[in-house]
Amino acid sequence: MNGSLLDGLLIGLVSGVAAVFALARLKAYLMFFQQEEYDAPRFRHWLVAAGARDHWASLAAVGAVALTLMVGHQPAFDLGLRGAAVALLIGGLGLGALASQRLLDRSKKPLVMTERARRLYWLALALALAIWVLGLAAGGPIDGGTGALATLALAQVAPYLLVFADRVLKPFETRIKARYRAEAVDKLARLDPQVIAITGSYGKTSTKQILQHILSAAAPTLATPGSVNTEMGITRVIREQLTPEHQYFIVEMGAYGPGSIARLCRLTPPKLSLVTAVGWAHYERFKSVDAVFQAKFEIAEAAAAQGGVTILNRDMIPARLLDPRLAQGAETYIQTGTEEQMAYRLTRTAVTAEGLTLDVTEAETGATTTLTVPVWGRHQAGNVVVAVAAARRLGLPMATIKAALATLPQVRHRLEVFKRADGPTIVDDAYNSNPAGFAAGLEALGVLTGPGGRRILVTPGMVEMGARHDDAHAELGRLAADSVDVACVVTPQRIPSFVEPLAAAPGVALHRFERQSDAENWVKTHAHAGDAVLFENNLPDLYEARPRF
């Protein structure tokens, strides 16, 4: 076989494997970029923190260069070394592709190929192809420096191609968003449902679903699904799901920085707004609780501008921040909580194996109503009272509210309880990531454990706690040490202050795992009837996965 034909075959072989590598690697990086909400600085930070740059293909490229240097510039490149160089490149690229695909297959939150994701992916792939072609254009045999250079460039630049593609497409994406947003604004104005906006550091999704269930007993009600709380997510719900029959539209609003909730309120101007809590969640974005408060209360300003009011859970908002705001215009707020002056006062909460029992006193009528709600977690009591106050503000009689709450479905992944006669009781609190909810989950775990059963906790801890990370986990670790018999801690190196009191507790069996799936497998093997297992939080791939690229 002549040299040129052999070179052509080798180029085709290595290029084919490189194409498979690029397809899988870019898709894996895109999954993480999407989980970071296409935020380039956060994605770049994750790349460094997770050690997510390429290793396999890059090491193979270095090895190929080393083989090239061994023979110098001899015209007749030794056939054995040529084969070794090609094998290195193919092996490195192949292992890199397999590692990427394995990560995609094991992901907790799979990549969603939206239109935006497709555009990013295909542009980045085209750029990767261009880099490969330019690398080969440098000249020389594929089994020498040329192939190594192209492989190294492709492997190391891959994640940044997505960031670059996002920047290139941004003007196009902005125009698309503006068009969709205008359509949503026009449709909302035309149909004119009663808009109820909800925000909070935590509790907003549960409160939204509780209120939706109550209002649906009186009139057709639409709520943003799941945890959809961004501008484009809300826009899509309006365009695709809102109909003339809907009298109420409940909108969950997430705060991703100052002004973000104000922007959402311009999209969906609320006549009634709800604030469930102001706390340390998303501390890393806002740097202080004061900044979180200001961001959350943009929703109150929007409601007041529409002549509406804001209902809030006073127990979950720092008084030093709230009281000055109330002094400026208390008439635009309805307070709920456990204090005597509340418009809707929670006077009793009982957590049982059947759910919650609450006593709520309405200040205006003086009447106290006992509510039975088939959900678990003491912290949910405050969410229920906020929803009750909202429903009463909208004119629903307390009897209708009480009947609706008695049939409330459990909120998915938020202390969702599954009881089985032939196995352990499962308490799924996978979507929780705040101290109050964590403590409530531990309390519910004790109530739901059968005679002779064990209280089993599975948790990776909490995220986005900022400067409070160690102290908050230490407090919860001490509480857990008194509340569980078995602790399965995922990624324990993240939360040493949580693990320490558990390790020191004589009555607690402590198990450490690197992945949630490993802890779940342990539970499947060792938990039995009578046990109760609390799955408290479930970290996204960004925090748990350590790509072995």
N, C-alpha and C positions, 0 to 999 in steps of 0.2 A: 504494500500500500504506500503510495507516494506521500511525501510530507504535507503537501497542501490539503490533500483529502483527509488525512489524519487530523490536521489542525481544525478543519471544518467540522469533523465529527465531534471532536472534543469541545469546540465552542458550542455546538448545538446541545451536547449533553449537559455541560455545566450551566448553560443559559436556561435550559429547561428546568433544572433543579432550582436555579436562582429565581425563576418566575414563580414556582410553587412556594418558595421561601417568602417572596415579597407578598404574595396573595395572603398567606397565613399570618405573617408578622404584622402587616399593616392592619389587618382585621383585629388582631389581638390588641394592638396599641389603640385602635379606634374605640374598642370597648371601654378602655380606661379613660380615654379622652371624653367619651360620652358620659361616663359616670362622674367626671369632673365638670359636667355641663359645658363642655367646650371652652373652659377657662384655661387659656394657655399658660399663665404663670403658675397656677395650681398644678397643671399637668407636668410642667417642667420640674416643679418641686418634687412631685411624686416620683418622677423618673430617677432623680438622685437619691431620694430617701429610701425607695424600694430597691435600689440597685438594679433597675430594670433595663439597663442598656445591654446590648448584645455581647455574648461571650463566645458561644460555640463557633459561629461563622467567622468571627474576628480572629480567634485563636487558630482556626484552620488557615486563614489567610496569612497569618504570621508564619505558620509552619511551612506553607508553600513558598514563601519568600526565603525562608531558611534553606529549603532544599535547592532553590535557585542559586543562592550564594555558594552552596557547596560545590557546584560545578562551574561557577563563574560564567563566562560568556562563550563557552565552547560551542561551536556550530552544531556538533552532534551531541545533543542533549541525551544523556543516558536514559534508555527506555524504562528501566526500573524506577529511576527517580521521577521521570515524567508521570508514570502511572501513580506513584505515591503522591505527587503533588495534586493530580486530578482527584484522586481518592480523598485526599484531605479536604479539598474544596467542596466536593459533593457531600462528603460526610458531615462537614460543618454546617453547610446550608441545609442538608436534610434534617440533622438534629435540631437545628433552629426552627425549621418548619414544624417538626413534630412537637417541640416544646410549645410553640404558639398554639397549635391546634388542641393540644391537651389542656392548655389554659382556657381556651374558648369552650371546650366541652365540659369543664369542671366549674365554670363560672356560676356564681349565685344569681347574678343579675346579667343575663345574656345581652349581647349587643342587639339593639333594635335597629334594623336597617331602614330608618326613616328616609325621606327624600334628601334631607340635609346630609345624613350619614352617607348615603350613596354618592352624592356629589363629592364629598370630601374623599371618600375611598377611591373613587375612580381617578380623580385628579392626582392624588398622592401616588397612585399606582402608575400613572403616566409619567410622573416625575421620576419615580424609581426606575422605570424602563429607560428614561433618558440618561440617568446616572450610569446605569449598566452599560449602555451603548457607548457613552463617552469614555467610560473606563476601558472598554475593549478597544476603542479607537486610539488609545495611547500606543498601540502596536505591540508586537511581540507575541509569543505563543501563549495560549490560554493557561497552560500549566506553569507558566513562569510568573513574572511580576505583574503582567497585565490582568490575569484572572484574580490574583490576590488583591490588587488595587481595586478592581471593580467590586469584589466581594466585601472588602473592608468598608468601602464607601457606602455600599447599599445597606450593610448591617448597622453601621453607626448612625447614618443619617435618617433611617426609616421613621423614627418617631417625630422628628422635626419636619419631615415632609407633610405630615398631617397639620402641624401648626402653621406651616407656610401656606398650605392649601386653604386652610380656614381663613387666613388673612386675605388671600387672593379673592376668595369667594364672598367675603364679608359685604361688599357693596351690593352684590346680587342677592344675598340672603336678606339684607336690610330692605331692599325693594319688595321682596316677596312677603316679608313680615308686615310691612306697611300696608300692602294690598289686603292681606288676610285680616289684619286688624281693622282696617276701614270697613270691610264687609261685616265683621262681627259687631262693630259699634253701630252700624246702620241697622242691622237685624235686631239688636238689643233695644234700640230706640223705638223701632217699629212694633215689636211685640210687647215691650214695656212690662215685664214681670216685676214683682217686688224683689229687689236685690238685697240679700243679706250677706254681708262680708264677714269672714272669720279669720283671725290671726292669733298667734300666740307662740311662745317659745316651745311649748308642748301642749298637747290636749286639743289642738285645733281639728285634727282629722276625726277624732272620736266625737267631739262636740258636733261637728258637721253632720256626721252620720246619725247621731241621736236626734238632732233637730230635724233632719230630713225625714226620719221615721215618724216623728210626731206630726209634722206638717202634712205629710202624705195622708194622714187620717182625715184631713179636712179638705185638701185640694191637691191637684197634680203639682208635684214638686221635683225640680231638677237640682242636683248638686254635682259639683265637679267630682269626678270619680277618684277613688284611691287617694294618693298624695299629690295629685295634680294641683299645682299652686303657682305656676309661672305664667307669664304673659301669653306665650304662644300656646301653652296647654289650655288655658282658659279660653283663648280665642278659638281653638279647635272645638272645644265643647260647645261654644255658642253657635259656631257655623254648622256643626254636624248633629247636635242633639237637642238644642232648644227649639220648642214648638209653640204655637199659639195657645195650646192647652195648659202650658205651665204657668201657674199663678205665682209660684215662688221659685227663685233661683238662688241657691246657696253657693257662695264662692269662697273657697279656701285661698288665702293669700300668704305666700311665703316672702320673708324679708331676706334679701341677699345683699343688702347694703342700703345706706341712706337714700331715700327717694324711691326705692323699688315698690313699696306698698302704695305710695302716692300715685305712681304710674299705673299700677293695677286698678286703683280706684278711679282713675280717669277712663280706663277701659270699661269698668263696671261700677258706676257710681252707686254706692250703697245708701239706702234709706234707713238701714239698721245695721250696726256693726257690733261684733263681739270680740273681746280680748280675753283669752283663756288664761294666759300666764306671761310673765316676763321674767326670764331667768338666764342661766348660764349657757343654755344650748346655743350653738353657733358662736360661742365666745371668740373663736379664732378669726371670725369674719369681722366682728364688731369691736373687739378689744376691751369693752366694758359693758356692764349691765346698763349704765346710763345711755349708751349709744343704742343698745337693744330697745330700751324703753322708747326713745325718740322715734326709732324706726317703726315700732309696732303701733305707736299712737298716731301715726299718719292716717290710720284707718278711722280714728275718732274724728280727726279734723275733716276728713272727707264726708263722714256721716253728718256732722254738724252743718257743713256747707249745703247739704241737701235738706236741711231742716229736720234731720233725724237725730237718733240717740245712739249711744254706745253702751252695751251691757258688758260688765267686766266681773271677773272673779277676784275680789279684793284680797283674798287669802294668798293668792299666787302672784301678787304684784308688790314690789317694795313700797312701803308707805312713804318713805322719804321722797320718792319720785312721784307717786300718785297724788298725794295730798296737795302739793302746789298746783297741779293740773286741775284738780277738783275745785280749788279755791277760785279759779278763773272762770268757771262755768259749770257748777254742779248740776244744773238743770238738764244738761245734755248727757248725763250719765245715769245709768241704773246699776247699783252695786248689788252683788250677791256674795255670800260667804257665811262665816260662822259668827261674825260680830253682831251685836244687838241692833245696830242702826241700819242693817241691810234691808233693802227693799224685798229681797227674797233670802231668808235666813235658813241656813242648814243647821237644825237643832239636834239632830241625831243621825248617826250612820252606823249600821251594823253590817259586818261582812260575814256571811254564812256560806255553807256548802251549796246553797241555792242561788246565791248572788247578793245583791245589795238591798237593804231596807233603809229608806231615808224618811225623815220628818222635815218638811219644808214649810216655813211660816211666811205668808204673804203679808207685808206690812200694811198695804192699803186696805185689806179686808180683815186682817187679824186672824184669818183662818189658817190652821195647820193641817197639812195633808200628808198622809203616809203613802209613800211610793215604794212599790216593789219592782225592782229592775233586775232581770236575769243576766247581769254582767258582774264581773269581779274586779276588785281593786278599789281601795278606799279613795284613791285619787280621782276615780271616775265620778264620785259623788259631786264634786265641784263642777265637772263638765255637765252632769245631768241638770244641776240647778241653773246653770247658765242657759241651757237649752230650754228649760221650763220658763225662765224669765222671758226669753225671746218669743216663745209661743204665746205666752200671755200678752205680751206687747202687741202681737199680731192679732189678738182677739180670740184666741182659742179658749174655751172653758176648761177649768182645771179637771173636770171629769173626763173630758176627751184626752187630755194630756196623760192622766193617770192610766187610762185604759191602753193608750198607745205604748207607754213605757213598760207595761206588764208583758208586752209581746215583742220587746226590743230584741232584734237579732244581735248576736255577739259581733263586735267589731273585729275584723280579720287581723290576726297577728298582734292584737293589743289585749293581752290577758284573755285570749280565747281558750276556753276550756273544753277538752275532749275527754269524756268519761267512758271507760271501757270495763266491763265486768271481768274480762279475762286478761287484763293487762293494766299497766300503770295509767293514772290520770295525767294527761299532758296539758300543761299550761303554756300556751304559745304567746309570748310577749316579745316576739322577734323584732317588731318595729319600734320598740321603746328604747330611748337613750337619754333618760333624765333621772336624777336621783329620787325624786318623789315617786315616779312610776316604778322604779327598781324596788324601793322599800315596800310599796303596795303589793308588788308581785311576791315578795318574800312573805308578807302577811297572808296573802291568798294561798300560798303554798302550804302553810301550816294548817289552814282550814280544810283544804282539799285532800290532805293525806289520810289514808284509811288506817284502821287499827293495826298496829304492828308494822305499818309501812314506813318507808324512808322518805325524807324530804331531800330531793335531788335537784341541785342547781347546775345549769349549763349556761355559761356566759363568757363573752370576750371583754366584758366591761363596757364603758361608754367612750364616746369620741367627742371631739370639738369642745372640750372643757377648758382648754387654754391653761391659764395659771392655776386653775382649780383642779386640774387633773389628778395630782397626787393626793391632795387633801380629801377630795370627794370620794376617790376610790378607797382611801383608808377608812373613812367613815362607813362606807357600804361594806367593806371587808369585815369590820367589827360587827356590824349588824348581821351579815350573812353567817359569821362564825357562831352566832347565837340562834340562828334560824334554820340551818340546814344540817343534814347528816352526811351528805356527799356533795362535794363541789368539783365540777368538771370545768376547769378554766382553760379557755382557748386563747392562744397567743399570750401566755402569762408574762412574757418579757415586757409587754406593753404596760402592764399594770402591777408592778411589784408591790406597791403599797396596799393593793387589794389582796394579793396572795399572802402577804406576811401574816396577818391575823388568822387567816384560815389554816396556814401551816402550823401555827402555834396552838390552835384549838385542839384539845385532846379528843373531843368527840366527833371530829370532822375527818372524813376520808377525802384527801385531796388528790385529784388526778389532773395532769397537765397535758394539753394537746396543742398541736400547731395549726390544725384545721378544724372547722366546725363539723365537717363530715366525719372526722375521726371520733369526736365526742358523741355525735349522734349514733355511730356504730356501737360505741361502748354502751350507750343507753339501751339500744335494741338487744344487746346481749345480756345485760346485767339487771335491768329494771324489771319488776314483776308486779302482779296485782297487789294493790294496797299502797304501792309507792305513788308519789306525785312528783312529776318532773317539770321544773320551770325552765323554759328556754328564754332567758332574759337577754334581749338584744341579739342581733346577728349582723356582724360587721360586713359591709360591702367588700368586694374583691380588692378595692383600693387599700384597705387596711390589713386584710388577712393574707391575700395572695402575695407571694414573693416570686415573681417570674424568674424562672431559671432559663433565661434566654442565652 
